[in-house]
Structure formats: C-alpha cells, structure tokens
C-alpha cells in the first residue's frame, strides 16, 4: 500500500499498517512525536538527519517538497486511502480530527485552539528559531548583533503573550491540554535545552510559562517524544 510513495524506498516501512513518521527530535519534530504518543496511534519513526542533508534527498522531497521535517504517511487516510502530509500545524489538526482528541468539537473552542496553533506556527517557531541561530549557532559570530537583538526582543514579546494567556490557567486553552500546547512547548523547551538562553531570555520572569512548560514536559508522551526518532 505504501510502496507507491518514493520515500519508502529510502526509509522502508517495517509495519506498513502504522503511520510512518519521518522526523528528527528538533522542536518541530517533537510536536508530531508528542501528538502520536498522546493519541496512542501506532506509528513507526524514521530518522531524517537534517545535519546530514537527508531532507534534500529526492525520496524525502517526494513527500515534502519544502524539505523540512517532520512529515508523515498515514496508510489509513481519508476514505481508507494512504495519504502523506507535511507542516506540523496541518499534521496536528489532522491527527486530532482522526482520533477525536486534543481539539474540541465545539466550534468556538475549536477555532480558538487553532488560532493559538497558528500563533505558534507564525510567531514562536520562526522567531525562536532565528534567535537560536544568531545566539547559539552559526550567527553567533556575526559582529553585527542587531539581528540577534531583534529576534531576542520579539521572542520575549511572544513569551509575554503566552505568560498573560496562562494567567490562572493550566494550559493555553484552560483546563484541557490541546494541540495548542503540543505545538508550543517544544519551542519553549528549546530555549533552555538547545539554545542555553535562560539568562539572556530572562525565563524566570515568566513564571506561568515555566510552570506550564514543566507540566507539559512531565507528561509521559512528552518524555518519549523528545527522544523520537532515536539518534543512535
């Protein structure tokens, strides 16, 4: 069933009945691993090593022409037909609808949740990622520090938005853990684990965010997701 997809030529499916995950445990990758773990769907992870340019191979590009991880193949897609999907926001919404979990059926709550997913996709991910590049990775040696300062200030602004949203709430949508949380916490985690930016970002100044992040990271599914696919 899945052999019609060229990506399986490079990453063969041992269990063709399971959702095939092509990923790496980056913040974006962790989002989908966490969602798959939370829903209990059967899945098979494949490591697409972005530091070795696996994402630029013809096989991966056949599934995601935008050469970004993660991507999935669902052998039991709409109408029972196999379907590939990329972009984490789309994947999270798809898996939520497939399972009936982590996205309310109430129209108002549903769109409010999706609104916060889009906030992460358009703001938190790009801004935190650019900050990380200029602060911790290739851009840190640039003499001109204005780009880093720009992304630092915007990242702090976004943390402030999240801090206010979480005032008096366990999660972004209140009492319920949703795809809005799953989309966001891996990036907030990266500020500490990947970028080592606690001090410059002033993370202790966002107590609601830190409380929420700790709760999200402590979930059993999250503990598995940050190590999936295995890098060994």
N, C-alpha and C positions, 0 to 999 in steps of 0.2 A: 504493500500500500504506500509506503513512504519512499520506495526506491525511485519514484518519479521525480523526487526532489534531488537535485545535484549535490546539495550539501551533505547528503548521507553517503556520498562516495568518499568524502574525506573523514567524516565522523559517522561511521556506521551505527545503526540502531541495534543494540543487543536485544531490546524489548520494543518491537515496533508498535505494540499496543499502548505504550506510555507516551506522554508528552515529551518531546525532545527539547532540551534546553541547551542553547549554545551561548556560553557566557564565561565570565571571569568574576571573582569576588571584588569588583570595584563597587562604588556606591550605586551606580545604575544596575549592575549585575545583581547585587544583593537584594534590590527591590523585588525582582521577579523570583529569585530563590526563596525569599521570605514568604511571598504570596503562595507559591506552590507548597511550601511546607505547612503554612497555616491552613490551607484548604484541604490538605490530605490527598490531593490528586497524585496519581502515580506519575513520576517523571524520571527521566534519565538525563543527567547532566553531562555535557561535553565541554571541555576546556578549550576556549578560543583565546589563545595567548596574544593579547594585543601588543605586548612588548616584543613579540617575535613576528608581528605583522600578519598573524593568522586572519585578521579581519579584512585583509586586502586580497585574499585568495579568491580565485573565481568561484570556488564552491560556496564560500560564505557570502560573496556578493550576489550569488544567485538567489539567496533568501533575503538578504538585506542590502540593497544597492547603495545604502548610505554608509556602509562599512563601520557600523557601530554595534557593540554588544549592549544588551543581550537580544536574542531572537528566539522564537520557539516554533516548533512544528507540532500541531495537535492532530493526531490521526483520527480523532473523533470530533471534527469541527462541526460547524453548522450544517444541518442536513445529513450528518454522519459522514461527511466528506473531509479528507485531510486538508488542513489549512496552515499556512505559515503566517507569522505575524512578527513585526518589529515595532519599536518605540515603546518605552516602558509604560507610559500612560495608557496607551491603547491595550497593552497586554494586561495591565492590572484591571482595567474595566472589563475586558473580555473574560478573564478568569473569575472576576466577581459575578458577572452575569451567568457564567457557565455553572457556578456552584451555588449561587444564591447567598454568598457570604461577603461581608465587609463592604457592602454597598446597599443602602436602604432601598426598599421598594417604594417608599413614599416619595413622590415626585419632587417635592420641595427639598427634602433631605438629600435625595439622590443628586440633584444638581448642585446643591451646596457643597457636597463632598467632592464632586467632580471639579467644581470651582477651585478647591484647595489643591487638588491634584495638578490642575493647570498652573496654579501659582508656583508649585514646586517645579514643574517642568520648565516654565518660562523664566523663573527667577532664581530659586535656591540652587538648582543644579548648575546652570550656566555661570552664575555669579560666584558660587563657592568654588567651582572648578577653575575659573580664571584666577581667583585669589590664590588657590593652591599652586597653580603653575608659577605665578610670579613670586610667591612667598617661599615655596618649598622645593620646587623643581626647576625646570630649565630656565625660567625667567628670573630666578633669584639673583643671578649675577649681572643683570642689566643695571647699568649705572643710573638710568632714569627710573626713579621709584614712583613716578606718578601713576603708571598703570596699576601697580600693586596697591597704592593708596586708594585709588578709585574703587577697585574691587573689594578691598577691605571695608571701606565705608559703606558700600552697597550691601555687603554681606551682613554687617552689623545692623543696618536698617531692616533687613529681612528677618534677622533674629529678633529684633524689636517687635515686628509684626507678629511673629509666632509667640513671643512672650506674652503679648497682650491677649492673643487669641486663647491661650492656655490658662489665663487667669480664672481660677475656680473650676477648671475642667481637667479631667484625667487625660483626655485625648482631644485631638483637633475638633472632632465632632461631638464632644461632650463625654458621655459615659462609655460610648462604644468605640472600639478600635476599628478603624476603617482603612481603605486603600489610601486615604489622605495621609495617615500616619506611616503606612508602609512605604509610600513614595518619598517621605521626607526624612525619617530618622537616619537612614544610611548616610545621607549627606551631612547631617549634623554630627554624626559619629565620626565622619572623615576629618572634621576639623581637629579632632584630637588624635585619632589613630594614624591618619595618613599625613596630615599637614603639621602636627605638633604645634598647633596655633592657639592653645588655650589662653596664653597670656596676652598675645597681641590682639586676639579677638575679644578678650575680656569675658570669657564664658561664665565666670562666677557672677557676672552682673545680670545673668538671665536665669534666675532660679527656677522659674516654671519650665523653661526649656530643658534645663538639666534634669529636673525631676522626671519630666516626660520622656526624655531620651533614655534615662536609666530604666524606666519601666518598659519601654519598647525593646531595648536591648536584652532585657532579662527574660523575655519570652522564649520558651524552648525552640520555637521555629526560627527566631532571630539568631540564636546561638548556633544553629546548624547553617543558616543562610550565609553567615559571614565567612564560612569555610567551604562554600559550594559554588562552583566545582572545585575539587581539591587541586591544589597547586603542586602536589607531589607526583 
